[in-house]
Amino acid sequence: MADKTTLPALLLKNARERRDQPAMRKKYLGIWRTHNWAQNADNVRALALGLASLGFTRGENVGIIGNNLPELYWTQIAAQCMGGVPVPVYQDAIAKELAYVLQHSEVSVMVAENQEQVDKIMSIKDQLPKLKRLIYCDPRGMSDYDEDFLKSFAEVQETGRAFDSANAGYFDAEVGKGDPDDIALMCYTSGTTGDPKGVMLSHENLLCCSRVFVAAEGIQDSDDFLAYLPMAWVGDTAYGLIISMLTGATLNCPEGPSTVMRDLRELGPTGIIAPPAIWEGMLSNLQLKGVSSSPLKRKLFEYFSDVAGKVQAHKVAGTSVPSGLSLANALGEMIVYGPVRDQLGLRRARWCVTGGAPMGPDTFRFFCGFGINLKQLYGMTEVGGLATLQPNGQASPDTVGVPCPGMEIRIADGGEVQIKSDGVFAGYYREEEKTAEVMSEDGWYRTGDAGLMNENGHLVIIDRAKDVGKMDDGTPFAPQFVELKLKFSPFINEAVSFGDGHPFISAMVAIDFETVGKWAESQALPYTNYMDLSQKPAVIQLVTDEVRKINQSLPDVSRIKRFVLLTKDLDADDNEITRTRKLRRGFIAEKYGPVIEAFYCGAKDVELRLAVTFEDGSEAFVDAHMTIQEAA
């Protein structure tokens, strides 16, 4: 078993042993700029001592907001060096969301990427009584700000270097006080059923999970990863920063959110973790390119996609692949599969992992069939991000893998999945009662997910236990099963299904604005905005055909009878989904109550007044008229 340590200690170890090796890269104005391990440690040291010179003390919390930047990752480690706790928050959160999390976490220092994020924090500063300092990384646009509590990142580092000269040994002494059981990170839950909760994770919680993943995937210091996921999500830390510090692998930050796919293709990482929404987006783009390409290319793509699906079916079933199909698959590798992987930036990837939410089986089989080593893992913030993982050669859309070494899984009465491991969190910040609710008396974490262990020892997740219901004839109803099927269509971005306590299944569908927009352009169909496009008769027919086609792949009891096309996409700003794109089902059921009522009373259309929240937190109301569609 590995010796217990802390993340700052690992950083200093890498600075000694891998001094000149690349630790982080950041793409800026089209150029990748590299920081080696010695430079990484120097930047962290300067910032940590700069914080100390500003009065930051052990036990305080540091808020972090912005896109993936070396400066923000240095902030995470710098806070830990001084015995503090980093609290990353979602960079696209509106001010109202930020106010709750930052007030609840009692941050005393805030580090923001740029002027946009600074303005957000300034707008809620009167709600943050503990906030003493606001530090910004990018100085552009900040010259007219004269508030005393504002400091630039470079200025704090300069102060830290002066502090270091006057206080020799201070930094090493503070790092030496660190303990593996100290809280190293506070990640807030997505808040699907209420206010977000601050999950406190120790150094050992995080390191034990990352060590298991490193061993499973054979990660080395020559590996490259793209750091593009929100820093507020535990997966970004567990499968990016910490793996880099454990192995010496290089963390690469894209130029910005809009360049991620381009930077991914340019970098060609050796491994990638992405939530299902990313994979679904990649597939939608591939499907759209296939539809809009020349007839020959389209037929080749469709033919070899079918070949890949058949080969994958044989692999899953454990049967031999017929020689003719095997030959066609080899030809497909040269003509289609290899070029597609290269286009996606995954030609070098030894492993690709998805987690955080269920993935549709059709999406999963598609990528596996194209030669991508896509595997599912299962975990959540409260267990350090990892509990089960699919081994190589055992990937399946129907399971989330086997329990990882040192991680125990049990299925409690009622079918709830429960976990015990060294990764289980220290508790919710300032929420002792809620911590007690999710921990059993004998130390198991209650996940709230319904699942089972299959005959091969793999964990199968059915749905959130509270979401699994029954139709009025007693037929079990798992909404995610239907929704994942719908989202396989490139024209559907989000779906919410209903059936619990009802005689049939219905659904609300939100179109993929970009994909449907490109389709509309190819059809010379004019439109002005999302609402206009979604209610065009041609678009309604397009989606109706998709739903009917999807129905053919569903068991009779799971087929959708009625559905409606929403006039707006589901939006985290409107509290309909979380920042990690999980449905807030209770809120949706209340907000769209008239739509649900229309489904089951036989109405043909429905009028609805919807509240829409803008980026500045202001609200407006939009009147929507939607027609109920028959999918039978």
C-alpha positions as CSV (number, residue, x, y, z in Angstrom):
1,M,0.0,0.0,0.0
2,A,1.3,3.4,-1.0
3,D,2.6,5.7,1.8
4,K,0.0,8.3,2.8
5,T,1.0,11.9,1.7
6,T,-0.4,15.2,0.8
7,L,-0.8,16.9,-2.6
8,P,1.7,19.7,-1.8
9,A,4.2,17.1,-0.8
10,L,3.7,15.4,-4.2
11,L,4.2,18.7,-6.0
12,L,7.6,19.3,-4.2
13,K,8.6,15.7,-5.0
14,N,7.9,16.2,-8.7
15,A,9.8,19.4,-8.6
16,R,12.9,17.6,-7.3
17,E,12.6,14.4,-9.4
18,R,11.0,15.7,-12.6
19,R,12.4,19.3,-12.5
20,D,12.5,20.0,-16.3
21,Q,9.7,17.7,-17.4
22,P,6.4,19.4,-18.6
23,A,3.8,19.7,-15.9
24,M,1.2,22.0,-17.5
25,R,0.6,23.6,-20.8
26,K,-1.8,26.4,-21.6
27,K,-2.8,27.4,-25.1
28,Y,-2.7,31.2,-25.5
29,L,-3.3,33.0,-28.8
30,G,-2.8,29.7,-30.7
31,I,0.5,28.8,-29.0
32,W,1.0,26.1,-26.3
33,R,3.0,27.5,-23.4
34,T,4.7,24.9,-21.2
35,H,5.4,25.1,-17.4
36,N,7.8,22.4,-16.1
37,W,7.6,20.9,-12.6
38,A,10.1,23.3,-11.2
39,Q,8.2,26.3,-12.5
40,N,4.9,24.8,-11.3
41,A,6.3,24.5,-7.7
42,D,7.8,28.0,-7.9
43,N,4.5,29.5,-8.9
44,V,2.6,27.7,-6.2
45,R,5.2,28.7,-3.6
46,A,5.0,32.4,-4.5
47,L,1.2,32.4,-4.5
48,A,1.0,30.5,-1.2
49,L,3.3,32.9,0.6
50,G,1.5,35.8,-1.1
51,L,-1.7,34.5,0.5
52,A,0.1,34.2,3.8
53,S,1.3,37.8,3.6
54,L,-2.3,38.9,3.1
55,G,-3.3,37.3,6.4
56,F,-4.6,33.9,5.0
57,T,-4.4,31.3,7.8
58,R,-4.8,27.6,8.2
59,G,-8.4,26.4,8.1
60,E,-9.6,29.2,5.8
61,N,-11.3,28.5,2.4
62,V,-10.4,29.9,-1.0
63,G,-13.0,30.3,-3.7
64,I,-11.9,29.6,-7.3
65,I,-13.9,30.6,-10.4
66,G,-12.9,30.5,-14.1
67,N,-12.0,28.3,-17.0
68,N,-9.2,25.8,-16.8
69,L,-6.0,27.8,-16.2
70,P,-2.6,26.9,-14.7
71,E,-3.1,29.9,-12.3
72,L,-6.3,28.4,-10.9
73,Y,-4.7,25.0,-10.5
74,W,-1.8,26.6,-8.7
75,T,-4.4,28.3,-6.5
76,Q,-5.8,24.9,-5.4
77,I,-2.4,23.6,-4.3
78,A,-1.3,26.9,-2.8
79,A,-4.3,27.0,-0.6
80,Q,-3.5,23.4,0.5
81,C,0.2,24.4,1.2
82,M,-1.1,26.9,3.8
83,G,-3.5,24.5,5.3
84,G,-6.5,26.0,3.5
85,V,-9.2,24.4,1.4
86,P,-9.9,25.3,-2.2
87,V,-13.6,25.6,-3.2
88,P,-13.9,25.7,-7.0
89,V,-17.3,26.9,-8.3
90,Y,-18.9,26.6,-11.8
91,Q,-17.7,29.4,-14.0
92,D,-21.0,29.7,-15.8
93,A,-23.1,30.0,-12.6
94,I,-25.2,33.1,-12.3
95,A,-24.6,35.5,-9.4
96,K,-27.6,34.1,-7.4
97,E,-26.1,30.6,-7.4
98,L,-22.7,31.8,-6.5
99,A,-24.0,33.8,-3.6
100,Y,-25.4,30.7,-1.9
101,V,-22.3,28.5,-2.4
102,L,-19.7,31.2,-1.5
103,Q,-21.6,32.4,1.5
104,H,-22.2,28.9,2.8
105,S,-18.5,27.9,2.3
106,E,-17.3,31.0,4.1
107,V,-14.6,31.8,1.6
108,S,-12.2,34.5,2.8
109,V,-10.3,34.8,-0.5
110,M,-11.6,34.5,-4.0
111,V,-9.4,33.9,-7.1
112,A,-11.2,34.8,-10.4
113,E,-10.1,34.3,-13.9
114,N,-11.0,37.6,-15.5
115,Q,-13.1,40.8,-15.4
116,E,-16.3,38.9,-16.1
117,Q,-15.9,36.7,-13.0
118,V,-14.7,39.7,-10.9
119,D,-17.9,41.6,-11.8
120,K,-20.0,38.6,-10.7
121,I,-18.3,38.5,-7.3
122,M,-18.4,42.2,-6.9
123,S,-22.2,42.1,-7.5
124,I,-22.7,39.8,-4.5
125,K,-19.9,41.0,-2.2
126,D,-22.4,42.3,0.3
127,Q,-23.7,38.8,0.8
128,L,-20.2,37.4,1.5
129,P,-19.3,38.7,5.0
130,K,-16.2,36.5,5.3
131,L,-14.6,37.6,1.9
132,K,-11.5,39.7,2.5
133,R,-9.6,39.5,-0.8
134,L,-10.5,39.2,-4.5
135,I,-7.6,38.2,-6.7
136,Y,-7.8,38.3,-10.5
137,C,-5.6,36.4,-13.0
138,D,-6.2,38.3,-16.3
139,P,-5.5,42.0,-15.9
140,R,-7.3,43.0,-19.1
141,G,-10.1,45.4,-18.4
142,M,-9.1,45.8,-14.7
143,S,-7.3,49.1,-14.9
144,D,-10.2,51.2,-13.7
145,Y,-10.9,49.2,-10.6
146,D,-9.6,50.8,-7.4
147,E,-11.1,48.8,-4.6
148,D,-8.6,48.0,-1.9
149,F,-9.5,44.4,-1.5
150,L,-8.8,43.7,-5.3
151,K,-5.3,42.3,-6.1
152,S,-3.8,40.9,-9.3
153,F,-2.5,37.4,-9.3
154,A,1.0,38.7,-10.3
155,E,1.0,41.2,-7.5
156,V,0.2,38.6,-4.9
157,Q,3.0,36.4,-6.2
158,E,5.4,39.3,-6.1
159,T,4.4,39.9,-2.5
160,G,4.9,36.2,-1.8
161,R,8.4,36.2,-3.1
162,A,9.3,39.2,-0.9
163,F,7.7,37.4,2.0
164,D,9.8,34.3,1.2
165,S,13.0,36.3,1.4
166,A,12.1,37.7,4.8
167,N,10.7,34.4,6.2
168,A,13.1,31.6,5.3
169,G,11.7,28.2,6.1
170,Y,8.1,29.4,6.5
171,F,6.8,27.7,3.4
172,D,8.4,24.3,4.2
173,A,7.2,24.5,7.7
174,E,3.6,25.1,6.7
175,V,3.7,22.3,4.1
176,G,5.2,20.0,6.8
177,K,2.2,20.6,9.0
178,G,-0.1,19.1,6.4
179,D,-1.7,15.7,7.2
180,P,-3.2,13.2,4.7
181,D,-6.5,13.4,6.6
182,D,-6.7,17.2,6.3
183,I,-9.5,18.5,4.0
184,A,-7.9,19.1,0.6
185,L,-10.9,20.0,-1.5
186,M,-14.5,21.1,-1.1
187,C,-16.8,20.4,-4.0
188,Y,-20.5,21.4,-4.0
189,T,-23.1,18.9,-5.2
190,S,-25.2,19.7,-8.1
191,G,-28.3,20.2,-6.0
192,T,-30.8,18.1,-7.9
193,T,-33.3,18.1,-5.0
194,G,-32.4,21.2,-3.0
195,D,-29.5,23.5,-2.1
196,P,-26.0,22.3,-3.0
197,K,-24.0,20.7,-0.2
198,G,-20.3,21.1,0.3
199,V,-18.5,17.8,0.1
200,M,-15.3,17.7,2.2
201,L,-12.6,15.5,0.7
202,S,-9.3,14.8,2.4
203,H,-5.9,14.3,0.6
204,E,-6.2,10.6,1.3
205,N,-9.8,10.5,0.0
206,L,-8.7,11.9,-3.3
207,L,-5.3,10.1,-3.6
208,C,-6.7,6.6,-2.9
209,C,-9.1,6.9,-5.8
210,S,-6.6,8.3,-8.2
211,R,-4.0,5.7,-7.3
212,V,-6.5,2.9,-8.2
213,F,-7.3,4.6,-11.5
214,V,-3.6,5.1,-12.3
215,A,-2.9,1.4,-11.7
216,A,-5.8,0.3,-13.7
217,E,-4.9,2.3,-16.8
218,G,-1.1,2.2,-16.5
219,I,-0.7,6.0,-16.6
220,Q,2.9,7.2,-17.0
221,D,4.7,10.6,-16.9
222,S,4.7,10.6,-20.8
223,D,0.9,10.8,-20.9
224,D,-1.1,13.9,-21.9
225,F,-4.5,14.9,-20.7
226,L,-6.8,17.8,-21.7
227,A,-8.1,19.7,-18.7
228,Y,-11.4,21.1,-20.0
229,L,-14.0,19.9,-17.5
230,P,-15.4,22.4,-15.0
231,M,-13.0,22.7,-12.1
232,A,-16.0,22.6,-9.7
233,W,-16.6,18.9,-10.7
234,V,-14.6,16.5,-8.7
235,G,-13.7,14.6,-11.9
236,D,-11.5,17.4,-13.1
237,T,-9.4,17.2,-9.9
238,A,-9.4,13.5,-9.5
239,Y,-8.8,12.5,-13.1
240,G,-6.6,15.5,-14.1
241,L,-4.6,17.4,-11.5
242,I,-4.1,14.6,-9.0
243,I,-3.2,12.0,-11.6
244,S,-0.7,14.5,-13.0
245,M,0.8,14.9,-9.6
246,L,0.9,11.2,-8.9
247,T,2.5,10.2,-12.2
248,G,4.1,13.3,-13.7
249,A,1.7,13.3,-16.6
250,T,1.1,16.6,-18.4
251,L,-2.1,18.6,-17.8
252,N,-3.0,20.7,-20.9
253,C,-5.5,23.6,-20.6
254,P,-7.3,24.6,-23.8
255,E,-7.4,28.2,-25.0
256,G,-11.1,28.5,-24.0
257,P,-14.4,26.6,-24.0
258,S,-15.1,27.4,-27.7
259,T,-11.8,25.8,-28.8
260,V,-12.0,22.6,-26.8
261,M,-12.7,20.3,-29.7
262,R,-10.1,21.9,-31.9
263,D,-7.5,21.8,-29.1
264,L,-8.4,18.1,-28.5
265,R,-7.7,17.2,-32.1
266,E,-4.4,19.1,-32.0
267,L,-3.2,17.6,-28.7
268,G,-4.3,14.0,-29.3
269,P,-4.4,13.1,-25.6
270,T,-3.4,9.6,-24.5
271,G,-6.6,9.3,-22.4
272,I,-9.8,11.3,-21.8
273,I,-12.7,11.4,-19.4
274,A,-15.9,13.0,-20.5
275,P,-19.5,12.9,-19.3
276,P,-22.1,11.3,-21.6
277,A,-23.2,14.8,-22.8
278,I,-19.8,15.2,-24.5
279,W,-19.9,11.9,-26.2
280,E,-23.5,12.5,-27.3
281,G,-22.4,15.8,-28.8
282,M,-19.5,14.2,-30.7
283,L,-21.9,11.6,-32.1
284,S,-24.5,14.2,-33.1
285,N,-21.8,16.1,-35.0
286,L,-20.6,12.9,-36.7
287,Q,-24.1,11.9,-37.7
288,L,-24.8,15.4,-39.0
289,K,-21.6,15.3,-41.1
290,G,-22.6,11.9,-42.4
291,V,-26.0,13.2,-43.5
292,S,-24.6,16.4,-45.1
293,S,-21.7,14.7,-46.9
294,S,-21.6,13.4,-50.5
295,P,-23.8,10.4,-51.3
296,L,-20.7,8.1,-51.6
297,K,-19.3,9.2,-48.2
298,R,-22.7,9.0,-46.6
299,K,-23.2,5.4,-47.8
300,L,-19.7,4.4,-46.7
301,F,-20.3,5.9,-43.2
302,E,-23.6,4.2,-42.9
303,Y,-22.3,0.8,-44.2
304,F,-19.3,0.7,-41.9
305,S,-21.2,2.0,-38.9
306,D,-23.5,-1.0,-39.4
307,V,-20.5,-3.3,-39.7
308,A,-19.0,-1.9,-36.5
309,G,-22.3,-2.4,-34.7
310,K,-22.5,-6.0,-35.8
311,V,-18.9,-6.7,-34.8
312,Q,-19.4,-5.1,-31.4
313,A,-22.5,-7.2,-30.9
314,H,-20.4,-10.4,-31.4
315,K,-17.8,-9.1,-28.9
316,V,-20.4,-8.4,-26.3
317,A,-22.0,-11.7,-26.8
318,G,-18.7,-13.5,-26.7
319,T,-19.2,-15.1,-30.1
320,S,-16.7,-15.3,-32.9
321,V,-16.9,-12.7,-35.7
322,P,-17.6,-14.3,-39.1
323,S,-14.6,-14.0,-41.5
324,G,-16.5,-11.8,-44.0
325,L,-17.6,-9.4,-41.3
326,S,-14.0,-9.3,-39.9
327,L,-12.6,-8.4,-43.3
328,A,-15.2,-5.7,-43.7
329,N,-14.3,-4.4,-40.2
330,A,-10.6,-4.3,-41.1
331,L,-11.4,-2.3,-44.3
332,G,-13.6,0.0,-42.2
333,E,-10.6,0.7,-39.9
334,M,-8.7,2.1,-42.9
335,I,-11.5,4.0,-44.6
336,V,-13.7,5.2,-41.7
337,Y,-12.9,4.2,-38.1
338,G,-9.2,5.5,-38.0
339,P,-10.0,8.8,-39.7
340,V,-13.0,9.4,-37.4
341,R,-10.8,8.8,-34.3
342,D,-8.2,11.2,-35.8
343,Q,-10.9,13.8,-36.4
344,L,-12.1,13.5,-32.8
345,G,-8.5,13.7,-31.5
346,L,-8.6,10.2,-30.1
347,R,-6.1,8.4,-32.3
348,R,-3.5,8.2,-29.5
349,A,-6.0,7.6,-26.7
350,R,-5.4,4.2,-24.9
351,W,-8.5,4.6,-22.8
352,C,-11.6,6.8,-22.8
353,V,-13.8,6.9,-19.8
354,T,-17.3,8.2,-19.2
355,G,-19.1,8.8,-15.9
356,G,-21.2,11.2,-13.9
357,A,-24.5,10.2,-15.6
358,P,-25.9,7.3,-17.5
359,M,-24.9,6.9,-21.2
360,G,-27.3,5.6,-23.8
361,P,-26.4,2.1,-25.0
362,D,-26.5,3.0,-28.7
363,T,-24.0,5.9,-28.1
364,F,-21.7,3.6,-26.2
365,R,-21.8,0.8,-28.8
366,F,-21.1,3.3,-31.6
367,F,-17.8,4.5,-30.1
368,C,-16.7,1.1,-29.1
369,G,-17.4,-0.2,-32.6
370,F,-15.2,2.6,-34.0
371,G,-12.2,1.2,-32.1
372,I,-12.4,3.6,-29.1
373,N,-11.6,2.0,-25.8
374,L,-14.6,3.6,-24.1
375,K,-15.4,2.4,-20.6
376,Q,-17.8,3.4,-17.9
377,L,-17.0,4.1,-14.3
378,Y,-19.3,4.8,-11.4
379,G,-18.6,7.2,-8.6
380,M,-19.8,10.4,-7.1
381,T,-18.3,13.4,-5.3
382,E,-18.9,11.8,-1.9
383,V,-16.6,8.9,-2.6
384,G,-13.8,10.8,-4.3
385,G,-15.2,10.2,-7.8
386,L,-14.6,6.4,-8.1
387,A,-16.1,3.2,-6.9
388,T,-16.3,0.9,-10.0
389,L,-14.6,0.7,-13.3
390,Q,-14.9,-1.5,-16.4
391,P,-11.7,-3.5,-17.1
392,N,-10.3,-3.5,-20.6
393,G,-12.2,-6.0,-22.7
394,Q,-15.2,-6.0,-20.5
395,A,-16.8,-2.7,-21.5
396,S,-20.6,-2.8,-21.8
397,P,-23.4,-0.3,-21.9
398,D,-25.4,-2.3,-19.4
399,T,-23.0,-2.1,-16.4
400,V,-20.7,0.4,-14.8
401,G,-17.9,-2.1,-14.0
402,V,-16.6,-4.1,-11.1
403,P,-15.7,-2.7,-7.7
404,C,-12.2,-1.2,-7.7
405,P,-9.6,-2.7,-5.4
406,G,-10.2,-1.5,-1.8
407,M,-13.7,-0.3,-2.6
408,E,-16.7,-2.4,-1.4
409,I,-20.2,-2.3,-2.9
410,R,-23.3,-3.8,-1.4
411,I,-26.9,-3.7,-2.4
412,A,-29.0,-2.9,0.6
413,D,-32.7,-3.7,1.3
414,G,-34.8,-1.9,-1.3
415,G,-32.0,-2.2,-3.9
416,E,-30.0,0.9,-2.9
417,V,-26.3,0.8,-3.9
418,Q,-24.0,1.5,-0.9
419,I,-20.2,2.1,-0.9
420,K,-17.4,1.7,1.7
421,S,-13.9,2.8,0.9
422,D,-11.0,5.1,1.9
423,G,-12.5,7.6,-0.6
424,V,-15.7,8.2,1.3
425,F,-15.8,11.8,2.2
426,A,-15.3,13.4,5.6
427,G,-18.8,14.9,5.6
428,Y,-20.9,17.8,4.3
429,Y,-19.6,21.3,5.4
430,R,-21.8,22.7,8.1
431,E,-24.4,20.0,7.5
432,E,-24.0,17.3,10.2
433,E,-27.6,16.2,9.9
434,K,-27.4,15.7,6.2
435,T,-24.1,13.8,6.6
436,A,-25.8,11.5,9.0
437,E,-28.6,10.9,6.6
438,V,-26.4,9.5,3.9
439,M,-24.1,7.4,6.1
440,S,-25.3,4.1,7.6
441,E,-24.5,3.2,11.2
442,D,-21.9,0.7,10.0
443,G,-20.0,3.3,7.8
444,W,-21.5,2.7,4.4
445,Y,-22.3,5.7,2.1
446,R,-25.9,5.6,0.8
447,T,-25.8,6.6,-2.9
448,G,-29.5,6.9,-3.5
449,D,-29.1,4.9,-6.7
450,A,-31.0,1.7,-7.3
451,G,-28.9,-1.2,-8.7
452,L,-27.8,-4.8,-8.7
453,M,-24.8,-7.0,-9.1
454,N,-25.0,-9.2,-12.2
455,E,-23.7,-12.8,-12.5
456,N,-20.3,-11.5,-13.7
457,G,-19.7,-9.3,-10.6
458,H,-20.5,-6.0,-12.5
459,L,-22.6,-3.3,-11.0
460,V,-25.8,-2.4,-12.9
461,I,-27.4,0.9,-12.1
462,I,-31.1,1.1,-12.8
463,D,-31.9,4.7,-12.0
464,R,-32.0,7.0,-9.0
465,A,-34.0,5.0,-6.4
466,K,-36.4,7.9,-5.8
467,D,-37.1,8.2,-9.6
468,V,-38.0,4.6,-10.2
469,G,-41.7,4.2,-10.2
470,K,-44.6,2.2,-11.5
471,M,-47.2,2.9,-14.1
472,D,-50.8,2.6,-13.1
473,D,-51.0,-1.1,-14.1
474,G,-47.9,-1.9,-11.9
475,T,-45.4,-1.9,-14.8
476,P,-42.0,-0.7,-13.5
477,F,-41.0,2.7,-14.9
478,A,-37.4,4.0,-15.1
479,P,-37.4,7.4,-16.8
480,Q,-33.7,7.5,-17.6
481,F,-34.1,4.4,-19.8
482,V,-36.5,6.2,-22.1
483,E,-34.7,9.5,-22.0
484,L,-31.3,7.9,-23.0
485,K,-33.0,6.3,-26.0
486,L,-34.4,9.6,-27.1
487,K,-31.1,11.4,-26.7
488,F,-29.4,9.0,-29.2
489,S,-31.1,11.0,-31.9
490,P,-28.8,13.8,-33.2
491,F,-31.8,16.1,-33.3
492,I,-32.7,15.8,-29.6
493,N,-30.6,17.5,-26.9
494,E,-32.7,16.8,-23.8
495,A,-35.7,14.7,-22.9
496,V,-37.9,14.3,-19.8
497,S,-40.2,11.3,-19.6
498,F,-43.3,10.7,-17.4
499,G,-45.1,7.6,-16.5
500,D,-45.1,7.0,-12.8
501,G,-48.8,6.6,-11.8
502,H,-50.0,7.1,-15.3
503,P,-51.5,4.8,-18.0
504,F,-48.8,5.4,-20.6
505,I,-45.4,7.1,-21.1
506,S,-45.1,10.7,-22.3
507,A,-42.1,12.9,-22.9
508,M,-41.0,16.5,-23.2
509,V,-38.3,16.9,-25.9
510,A,-35.9,19.8,-26.4
511,I,-34.3,19.9,-29.9
512,D,-30.5,20.2,-30.4
513,F,-30.6,23.8,-31.7
514,E,-27.3,23.6,-33.6
515,T,-28.0,20.3,-35.3
516,V,-31.6,21.1,-36.2
517,G,-30.5,24.5,-37.3
518,K,-28.1,23.0,-39.8
519,W,-30.7,20.6,-41.0
520,A,-33.1,23.5,-41.5
521,E,-30.5,25.4,-43.5
522,S,-30.1,22.4,-45.7
523,Q,-33.8,22.4,-46.3
524,A,-33.9,26.1,-47.0
525,L,-36.1,26.5,-44.0
526,P,-35.9,30.0,-42.5
527,Y,-36.1,30.6,-38.7
528,T,-35.4,33.3,-36.2
529,N,-34.7,31.7,-32.8
530,Y,-35.1,28.5,-30.8
531,M,-38.8,28.9,-30.2
532,D,-39.5,29.6,-33.9
533,L,-37.4,26.7,-35.1
534,S,-38.7,24.2,-32.6
535,Q,-42.4,24.8,-33.6
536,K,-41.9,24.7,-37.3
537,P,-44.2,22.0,-38.8
538,A,-41.2,20.5,-40.7
539,V,-39.2,20.3,-37.5
540,I,-42.1,18.8,-35.6
541,Q,-42.4,16.1,-38.3
542,L,-38.7,15.5,-38.2
543,V,-38.7,14.9,-34.5
544,T,-41.9,12.9,-34.6
545,D,-40.3,10.5,-37.1
546,E,-37.3,10.2,-34.8
547,V,-39.5,9.4,-31.8
548,R,-41.5,6.8,-33.8
549,K,-38.3,5.2,-35.0
550,I,-37.0,5.1,-31.4
551,N,-40.2,3.6,-30.2
552,Q,-39.6,0.6,-32.5
553,S,-36.5,-0.2,-30.4
554,L,-38.4,0.0,-27.1
555,P,-40.4,-2.7,-25.4
556,D,-44.2,-2.1,-25.9
557,V,-44.6,-1.0,-22.3
558,S,-41.8,1.6,-22.6
559,R,-43.0,3.2,-25.8
560,I,-43.8,6.9,-25.8
561,K,-47.4,7.6,-26.7
562,R,-47.5,11.4,-26.6
563,F,-44.8,14.0,-26.5
564,V,-44.3,17.8,-27.0
565,L,-41.5,19.9,-28.4
566,L,-40.4,22.5,-25.9
567,T,-40.0,26.1,-27.0
568,K,-36.7,26.5,-25.1
569,D,-33.9,24.2,-24.1
570,L,-33.6,23.1,-20.5
571,D,-31.3,25.5,-18.8
572,A,-29.3,25.5,-15.6
573,D,-29.9,29.2,-15.2
574,D,-33.6,28.4,-15.0
575,N,-33.0,25.7,-12.4
576,E,-34.3,23.0,-14.8
577,I,-31.0,21.1,-14.9
578,T,-27.9,21.3,-12.8
579,R,-24.5,22.6,-14.0
580,T,-23.6,19.0,-14.7
581,R,-26.8,18.6,-16.8
582,K,-28.7,16.4,-14.4
583,L,-32.5,16.9,-14.5
584,R,-34.1,18.6,-11.5
585,R,-37.2,16.4,-11.8
586,G,-39.2,17.9,-9.0
587,F,-38.7,21.4,-10.2
588,I,-39.5,20.4,-13.8
589,A,-42.7,18.6,-12.8
590,E,-43.9,21.7,-11.0
591,K,-42.9,24.2,-13.7
592,Y,-44.3,22.1,-16.5
593,G,-47.3,20.9,-14.6
594,P,-49.8,22.1,-17.3
595,V,-47.9,20.1,-19.9
596,I,-48.1,16.9,-17.9
597,E,-51.8,17.5,-17.3
598,A,-52.3,17.9,-21.0
599,F,-50.6,14.6,-21.8
600,Y,-53.0,12.6,-19.7
601,C,-56.3,14.5,-20.1
602,G,-56.2,14.1,-23.9
603,A,-55.6,17.8,-24.7
604,K,-54.2,18.6,-28.1
605,D,-52.3,21.7,-27.2
606,V,-51.1,23.6,-24.1
607,E,-50.4,27.2,-23.2
608,L,-47.6,27.9,-20.8
609,R,-46.0,31.0,-19.3
610,L,-42.3,30.3,-18.7
611,A,-39.8,32.3,-16.6
612,V,-36.5,32.8,-18.4
613,T,-33.3,33.8,-16.4
614,F,-30.6,35.8,-18.1
615,E,-26.9,35.7,-17.3
616,D,-27.1,38.8,-15.1
617,G,-29.8,37.0,-13.0
618,S,-32.7,39.1,-14.3
619,E,-35.9,37.3,-15.3
620,A,-38.5,37.7,-18.0
621,F,-41.6,35.7,-19.0
622,V,-42.3,34.1,-22.3
623,D,-45.7,32.8,-23.4
624,A,-45.5,29.5,-25.2
625,H,-48.0,27.6,-27.2
626,M,-47.2,23.9,-27.7
627,T,-49.0,21.2,-29.6
628,I,-49.1,17.7,-28.2
629,Q,-47.8,15.2,-30.7
630,E,-48.9,11.6,-31.0
631,A,-46.0,9.1,-31.3
632,A,-47.9,5.9,-31.6
